[in-house]
Every structure is written in C-alpha cells, then in structure tokens.
Amino acid sequence: MKILSNISLLLCAAILASCGGGEETTENAGDDSIYGGNFTMPVGSYFKCIKPVQLQKLETAQVYDQILEGLVKYNPKTLDIEPALATEWTISEDGLSYTFTLREGVQFADNECFEGGKGRAVTPEDVVYSFENIYTKDPENRAYLNFYNTIVGGDEFYNGEAEEISGIVIDGNKITFQIKEPSSVFIQKLATVYATIVPHESFTTSEYIPVGTGPFIYDKSSNSELVKLYKNPNFWGTDEDGNQLPYIDSVSFVYYENSDEQMDKFWDGELSYVPNVPITSVSEVLEERISEFESNPPKYMLVSQPQLSTTYLEFNLQTPVLKNKKVRKALNLAVNRKKLVEKIMKNQAYEIGKFGITPPITRVFKDYDFEGIEDTAYVYNPEEAKKLLAEAGYPGGKNFPTLSMQFRLGNDSYLIASEIQNQLRTALNINIEIEGVEFNQLIENQAMGKADIFRSTWFGDFPNPETFLINAYGKIVPESNEEPSYMNSSRYVNPAFDEAYERGAKAATQEESYQAFADAEKILMDDAAFIILWYGEDMMLQQSNVRDLETNGMRFLDLRAVYFKERTATESSQENAES
C-alpha cells in the first residue's frame, strides 16, 4: 500500500510473520523464559456466546479459534492446511472419500458440563456429533450454508429424512467422509470454525460456553465487553523442541466504544495488537509517532498486507425501487470509489472496488479471470448514472424515494457513510438516510431486511471465490420474508448465477472451478446487486516485545506459539538489514 512507503521499518510481505505486544511479566523479565504474560487485543463489537455453527462475526471466530479445534487447521503464516485433531488423512483417487486418523490422547478441557468437571477424551463419535450440528435445521445455523450439498446424506439429515449422516463412517480411530462431488475446497472448509469438534455435553448446560481442545479455555467471568481466556494446562500441542504450548498465560479481547480510547490504550502498552488503525488515527501513526516505529529498537511495529476481504453496499432487493436494475446500475456509477478511498479512507485499501466481490489478489486467486470481471464492473460515471436513473423513471432524481442505509456503529463507518450519502445526492439528487447500528443488531437487521441498503465487509472463510459468491446464491434464500436470510441477505435470486455457482462448487479441478465462478461473478456484476467499494488492506499495529504473532490475509488468529521478549537494538538492526 502506497501510504506506507515512507516507513523504513516495515515488515510487509505477501503473508508475513509479525510481532504484537503486552506487558512483561516477572516470569520472563530478566531471563530467557518464553512463558507467561497476557495478550490483549480490541474487538469491534459486544461479544456474545453462541454455538460455533451460528457464528457470523470474524472477531467471534478469532476468540473461538483459541478454544476449539477441527480435524485440520490453517497455518497462520502461509494458510496451508495442517494437522490438528487428525494426525493424517488420505483422499481416494476419485476425490470422493476423505479418511482422517484421529489424534490419540487428546482431552476436552475441564468444564462443569462433564462428570466431576473433568474433561474427557475426544472420540470419533464427537466428530460425528459435530457434523450433525452442522446439518441440523435451525434458522440461525450459518454452518450448513457452507456444507450444503457436500457430504453424502447431510442434506437428508438436515431435512429430517434420515436419522444419521450416511456419508460419515467410523472405523476404529479413523473417520471417513464421503462427498457428493470432487471438491477443491472441502479440506479448507474443514479448517473453518464451523467444523470444529465439540462435546455434546457442552450443549446440555443452561447457558452455552465454548468447550474444546484448543490451547486456551474460556473464562466464565467474561462479559460482553471483556472476553478472558486462560491457558489450557492439558493442551496436547508442543513446539518443535517438545516444550509445552501455549507460552502465554492468558488472552483478553476488549471492546471499546471509542476508537480514540482504543488507540490510547495501545500507545500506553495496554493493548498488544490493533488489527486495523482507525482512519482518524492514520496521521498520528504515520507522522506524529513515526519516530517510535523507526527507533532502534522500535517501540511499536507496523504491518500492512492485502486482506481476503471486500467491503460493499448490499441492496435489499425487496425494496420496490431497488428491484429496477437501471436504478441499481445508476447508484453503482454514482459512487466515486477513488475519492472515497483516498479522501476518507486515507488509502487504507488494497484497491478500489472496480472488480467483483472476490478480492483481486492474484497470488491467492491465480489465473482467476479478474480482467473479464473488471469489464462488467463499475467505475465512477455520473453522466451515465443520471441517464440510467432517468430511463428508470426518475429524471434528475424527481420522485425518487428516500432510501435508508445502515452501517456498523463507529466514527470511521459514519465518515464513510456520510461521503457516500453526499456523493449520491450530488450526482443523482437523491436522498439517503444513514444510521449507525451496533454490530450484533446490524446482522439481525440485515438478515430481516430492515433497511434498503447495508454496508458490509466480508472476510473469506477460506481462500476461494466460493466463500464470497455464496453471498449471492439464490437457493439459500428463505421462501418467506419473515424468515432471516443471514447469507445472501440481499435476497438476490438469479437462476443463471446459481447454475454457474454450482458448477464452480462441484468442479473437480481449480481451473474448471475458477471459470465457473468467474462466469457467476460476471452475472452478479451485470445485475448490480451490490456496490463494491474497496478491497481490504489494513494497517496493523503491534507492540515490539511480542514474538511469533503470525498475520495473514484471512485474519485467522492462532496464539498458541506467541510469546513475550524484549527486542534488542542488535536484533532490530539485523532485521532491517534482511528486509
């Protein structure tokens, strides 16, 4: 990102390792011990304990990824798939069978849901139970939408037509999944939080809390503004030298209503890591405090890298005026994305939204037809926007109804919404009423269509266009508007899109998959169901005394190997010479 080019101490790469912060503890002060300390980071909304299959917020997934584990996991630096609760797996020649060997000796963390409060061993039956949760019909079940039409017998179980999932078979310590079609992304889906393995006992308590096998345990004293985790003393993981993981004692996720307070806490050393710098603080970081990043050793560290995220405006297609494609195209052409990113965002973006919903990161989506998708996308053209609006029956904006737009509550979001409101008023002479809403409530409002336009940011659950395009898949839209539509909350339905999307999801090779997904994306862009605003590239801040905090484009967070150690001038000089 060009905005960071004047910083000499910049640890930036395609997918890179970086360091966070936290307070030095007595245990690791004055010696080489790597154990101890509390890692603290902010979250952007109130926390709520929900079942893993109900997750929709990235920040909740980041909490749960420290507590729960699946059969496989992502490497937090490379995003390669690694063993977790499975030690190994094989795939049949036809690509339809995946057999996993379950790791022996792994225990669920101690919790009152178990007899005597003592965690028990993980069994293959826990794997079956966890996938039955995925295939349980519930309006709030988001996981099913990722595994729809995937595992043999899963949809029949979901629809109450079968008492078990026929495509999951136990053989001693091995679990085999039969899938309907060869898939290039099935193994990646197994690495998402939706596919984590949970004990049935954890769902029998009066109030659900996450119980798993991960490096940390949920602290029951947590609340909506402070989530506390503590070290799991029985965690199975060790480092390459056989040392017990995790190194740190505890993790805290803190919600701040005010972004200025969040930044003050970071500068004072109370936050280890800030995943994105508020746009109101960019100048402070790059100008006022630049010496603290460039000192030797540095006090703080800054990283910027492209994110697998897309920010866009989503039209509620149940709103009468927005059913008109010419209106949607006019609104698309009336938004000056370049001005929005440069003036308001302070260039905190990888690219303006001149492609489709899949972020144009070619090193991740190699050989994807971004050029063809760009030809169907939208750039600022106010004259053409006025023409289309007139053709739709609203010349000069006359008699165009006032539309409502909701966005996530916060200073940055308000500035962005205000700029969009002004651009549409200036270009088309139409009025948009804007409203900031607390994030949890915003998700519900969006699912129920309680505004005409919503601002969304979607992070990929796995590195494939499918995870973005599912937001437009028509077959997951409920039949009734009285039912929530958590994915595809615009309720966009186009059989041609669905056919291309399904071809991509079922394709045996990545080449075939990418071609079909690109076809779907071109249809989506021609229909103008969304206004693509920008693709993410956030500035992340970290204290310099925390080591091995790996960052990645999906913001997958794994804190098992993070530790605290002060950085020396000699060490910093070496890093500068190598960078």
N, C-alpha and C positions, 0 to 999 in steps of 0.2 A: 504494500500500500504506500503510495507516494508520500503521504503525510508523515511517515516515519523516517524518511531518508536522511534527515539531519541528525539522527541519533547514532553516535558511534558505537554504543553498547547495545546492540540489538541482536537478540537470539531469535532469529526468524528463519524457518525452513518450511518445506512442504508439510511435513509432520515432524514436530520437534520436541525435544525434552526441555523442560524449563523448571524454574525453582520458585517456590512460594514463600510463605513466612509464618511467623508465630513467635511466641515468647520462649526464650531459652529457659530450660528448667535446670534445677540443681543437678539432676542426674547426668545431663550431658554438657554441663558447663565445666570448663577446665580440664576435660579429658576427651578421649576419642569415642566415648559411648555414643551409639546412634539410637538409643532407646529413650523414650519419654517425650513429653510435650503435647500441646493441644493445637490442632489445626483448625482455623476458623475462617469461614468464608460467608459472604452475604447471599441471600436468595431474594427473588423479586416479588414474592407474594406470601400470603399466610399459608402455613403448612397444614395439611390435613391427612391423617392416617386413613388410607384406603387400600383395598386389595390390589395386588400387583396387576391383575387383569383390567383394572379400572383406570390405570394411570394415563394421563394425557399431558402432564406438565414435565418438561425436561428437568427442572430443579428437583421434583419429587423423585424422578428416576435416578438422579445423582445421589440422593440420600439412600434410596433402596439398593443401589449398586454396591454400597459398602456393607450391606447387611445380607443380601440374598445372592445366590449364585445359580447359574444354569449348568447344563452339561458342558457347554463351551463358553468362552468369553472372548472379548476383544483385547488384543494387546493395546494398551493405552497410548503407545507411541506410534505404531505402524497401522493399527486397526486390522492386523492379521488375526485369524481365528486361532485360539489356543485352547488346550485342555483346561477344564475346570472340574466339575464333579465327575466328568468322564475322563479317563486317562488316555483313551484312544478310540478311534472309530474307523469303520470301513464303509465304503459305498459300493453297491453292486454295479456290475458292468452296464446294466440298463439304466442306472441312475435313479432307480425307484425304491431302493432299500438302503437305509442308514442304520448301522448297528453300532451301538455305543457300549463300552465296557465301563461300568460304574466304579469309581474310586472306592477302595475299601477303607474302613476305619474312620470315615467322616461322620461327625456328630452334628445334629442341630444344636444351636446354642441353648444353654439353660434358660428355661422360662416356666412360669407358673402354669402354662397350658399343659405341660407334661406331668405325669405322675411323679410326685415328690419334687417337682420343679427342676428335675434333671433332664437335660437334653438326651435324645436317643439317637441311635444310628440311622443314617439315611438308607432307605431301601428302594429297590426298583418300583415297588408299589407307590412310593412317593412321587416318582416320575409320572406314572400313570395318572395319579390323582391330580397332579399339577396341570396336566394336559386336559383332563376332564374339566377343570376350571376354565381353561381357555375355550372349551367347546360347550360351555353352559349358557343357555339363553338368558340374557339379562340386558335391559336397555343400557346399562352402564358398562357393559363388557366391551372394552376397546380392543382387547387382545384378539378376539375372534376375527375381527376385520383383517388382521394381518395373516391369519391362518385359514381363512375361508377358502374352501375348495382346494385344500392342500393335503392333509393326512387322510388316508382311506378310512372311511367310517366316521370321520369327525363331524361332518355336516349332518349325518343321520343322528348322531348322538345329540347334537345341538337342537335338532328339530323334534326330539323325543321319539324318534323312530327306532332307536337302538339303546340297549342298556349299557353297552360298553363300546369303546372305540376299537373297531376290529383291526385297524392298521397299526396298533401298538401292541407288541408281543414281548413278554418277558421270558428269558431263558437263563435261569440262574442269575448271574451277575451282569447279564447283557440285556439291553433293551433295543428292539428293532422297530423302526418307523417305516411303514410303507406309505409312499406318497403317490398321488394320482398321476402326476406328470413329472418328468425330469425337471429339476429346478436349479438354476444357478445361484439362488439366494436362500434356499431352505436352511443351510447351515448358518447363514448370517442371521436369519430370524431366530434361530435357537440361541443366539448370543444376546438377544434383547431382554430387557427386564420382564417382558411379558412371559418369557419361557423359563423363568427362574423356578427352582424346585422348592416347594413349601410343604410343611407338615399339615395334615388335616386337622390336628389338634388346635392349630393357631386360629382356626375359624370357628371354634366352639366357645370362645370366651365372649363375654358380654360386649367388650369393646376391642376391635381388632387392632393389633400392633404387629408389625412385620417380624417374623422369626425365621432365621435362615442359618446358613453355614458359613457366611462371609466373615471377613476379618474384624468386623465391628458389630456391636449389639445395640439395639435401640434402648435408650434410657426412658423409662416410663414417666420421669419428671418433665419430659419435653412438653412444649406447648406450641401454639400456632405461630409464635414469633421466635422461638428458640428450640431447635432440634438438637438434642445431645446424643452422641454415640460414645460408647466406651469399648476398649479393646476386648476382643473375644479370646479368652485365655486358652480355649480349646481349638482354635483355628488350625486347620491341617497344613497350611502353607508355610514354607520356609524359603529363604533366599538360596542363592547358588552355593553358599558356604555352609548351609544347614542351619542358619540362625532363624529362630522363630519369628514369623511375621504376625501382626504388623509391628512396626517400630514405635509408632506414636501411641500415646495412651488414650487419646480421645479426639473427637471431631465435633465441631459446633457449626451449625448452619443458622444464620441470624437474619431476620427480616428487619429492614429499616424502611420506614415510610418515606424518609427524605434522603435523596441521593447525596446531598451535601454532608449529612451525618455519616453516611457510609464512607465517603472519601476521608473525612476527618479521622475516623477510626483506623483506616488504613495508614494514613500518614503517622498516626500515633503508635503504630505497631500492634494494634489490637486485632486487625484482620490479616490473615496470612496471604490471601489471594483475592483479587477482584476480577471476575471473569469478563467484565466489559466496563470500560470507562464511560461514565455519563457524558453526553456531548457538552454539557455545561462545564465540564472539568477538563476538556481536551487542552485548552490553552494553558491551564495550570500545570498539566503534565509535561507538555512539550516546550514550555517557555519558562515559567516561574521556577519549576523544580528540576529542570533538566540537569543541573549540576549534580543532583543527588543520584541520578541514573548513570552519570558518566564518571563519577568519582572512582578511586581505586583503593579499596574495594568499593563497589556500589552499595548504596543503602537500599535501593529498590531496583527491580528489574522489570523490563517491559517486553512484551511479546506481541506480535501481530501475525495472524495467519488466516487464510481463507477458511470459512466455515461451510459445512454442508447445511446451509440454511437459506431460506428465501423469505423475504418479507413482502407481503402483498395485501391488497384490498380485496375482500371477498364480497361479491354481490349476493344479497338474499333474492333468489330468483322466484320467490313467492310474492315479491313486491311488484304490483302490476306494471309500473313504468319500466322496471328493470327486466321484464320479460322481452322487451324490444331490443334485438341485437344492435340496431343502429344507435340506440341510446348508450348501450354498454361500450360500443366502439368509440363513440364520441367522448365519453368520460375517460377512456383509456388514452386517447390522443390529446386530451386537455391537460394531462398531468406532466409537468416538466420535471422528470426524474433527475436530470443532471443538476438542476438548480437545487432540488431537494437534498441531494447527497452532498453537494459542495457547500451550500449556504447553511443548511440546518444541521446536517449530519457531521459536518467538519471532516468530510471524506472518510468517515468510518464505514466503509463498504468495500467489498471486493470489486463490484461492478454494478452499474445501474441496471434496472430491470428491462433490458432490451432483448431478452431471450424468452424462454418459457419458465415453468415453475421449477424445473430441475436446475440447480446452480451450475453455471458453465465452468466447472473445474475440470479441465481436460485431463489432468494427471490422474484423476479419480474415475471420470467417465470417458475413458479413452475410446476414440472412434465413434462417439455419440454424435448425431447429426445436429450440432448446435447451429451451424451455418444455415441449414434448411429451416430450423425452428425460428431463427432470427428473422428470416424473410416473412414469417407470418406474425411476428410480434409487433409492438407498438413503440414509436418514438414521438416526441412532442411535435404536434402539428395542429395548432389552434384553428387555422382556417379550415382544414378538413374536418375538425371536430365540430365547428359551427355548422358546416354544410350537412353533416350527418344528423345533427340534432334537429335542424330544420326539416330534413327529409323524414324524420321520425314524428314531425308534427309540432315541434317546439321552436319556431324561428326566433332567434335572439333570446332564447330561454323563456319566451312568453308561455304562461300557463303551466310551466314545468313545476311539479310538486316539490315541496321541501323534503329532502331526504335526511334520515338520521344516520350518523356514523358513530360507532362505539370503538374504543380502543383501551388498551391496558393503562390503568391509572399510573401517572408518573409525569414528572416535568418534561423528560425527553419526548415521551409519546404525545404530550399536549403540543409541544412545539411543532412536531411533525404533522399532527392533525390540523393545526391552525394553518400551516403552509399549504396543505392540500385544499383545505376549505377556501383559502384566498385564491389559489390558482384556478379552481373550478368556477368561482364567482367571476374572476377577471376574464377568463377565456369564454365562458358559456352563459354568464349572467344567471347562474342558478345558485340556490342556497342549500348548504349542508349544515345541519345542526350537529355539533360534535359533543361527545360526552366520554369522560374517563371513567372506567369501571374497574373495581377490584378484580384481580385476575381470575379467581375461582368463580366469581359471579359472571364474569365475561364469558367463560367457557360455557356456562349454562345458558346464558342469553343467546350465544351464537348457535348452540345446538337447537334452541327453540325458535330461532329467527326473530328475536325481539328488537331488531334494528334492521335498517335497509342495507347498511354497509358495515363490515367489520374489518379492522386491521389485524392481520395475523402474521406470526413468524413461525415457520415450520422447520424444525431440525430433523434431518433424516434419521430414522431408527436404524438404518443400515445403508451402506454406500451403494445404492442402486436407484435408478429413476422410479422404480415401483413405489418406493416409500413416499415420494412426492405426489405421484399421479393418483394414488389411492384417494386423495382429497377430492377427486372429480369422478370417481367410479359410481355410476348410477345405481347399480344393483344393491348397494348397501344403504340407499336412502329409504327410510321407513315409508310405508304406504300412507300413513296418517301424519298430517302436520302437527298433531297433538303429541306425537312421539318425538323424543330428542334425536337429532342426527349429529353425532359427535364428530365423525369424519364425514366429509362432503356435506358440511353444514350449509353450503350454498344451495344444496338440493339440486345440483346440476345433473341433468339426465340427457344423454345423447347415445343412442344405441351404437352409432358408428365409433364413438370414443370407447365404449365398453368393449366392443369387439376387438379393437386394436390393443386395448389394455390387457385383455385376457390372452391374446396371442403372445404378448410380451411376458406375462406371468407364467405361461405354460411352455415357453420356448426352451429347447434343450441346450442351446448354445447362447453365449452372451451376444454374438453378432446378430442372431435372429431376434433375441430379446430386445436389444437396443433399437433395431429397425422398427419393430412393432411399437415400442414405447415412443419413439420419435414420431411415428405416424399419429399416435394418440395425442401427443403434445401439440402437434400442428392443428389438429381438430379443435382441441381445447382453446388454443390461442385465437383461432378464427372465430370461435364462439364468444370470445371476450368475456368469459365468466369471472375472470379475475383481472385486477390491475397489478401487474408485477412491478414492485417499486425498486427493490435492490436485493443483492446477494451479500451475505454477511462476511465481514472481516473486522472483528472487534479487537480493540487494544485491551490486553490483559496485563494487570499489574501484580507483581509478586514481591514479597519481602525476599531479601537475598540470602537469608540464613536457612532456607528450607530446600532440601535436595530431592531430586528424583520425582518431582511432580510433573508427569508427562501430560502434555496438552495435545489435542487433536481436533480435527475439523468437525467431529460429531459432538464435541464436549462430553465425551464419555469420560467419567471420572473414576479413577482407581487409586485409592490412597494406601494400599497395603504396604508399599515399599517406600513411602515418603518418610524422610527423617530430617531432623534439625542439626545444622552445623554451620558455625560462622564462616563466612567466606574471607579468605586472606587476600592481600594485595598481590602476592606472587601468583596465586591461583587465578585471579582475575586477569592478570597480565597474560598468562598462558592462554586463557580463553579468548582474549582479544586477538592474540596472535593467530589462533586457529580459525577464528571466524572470518 
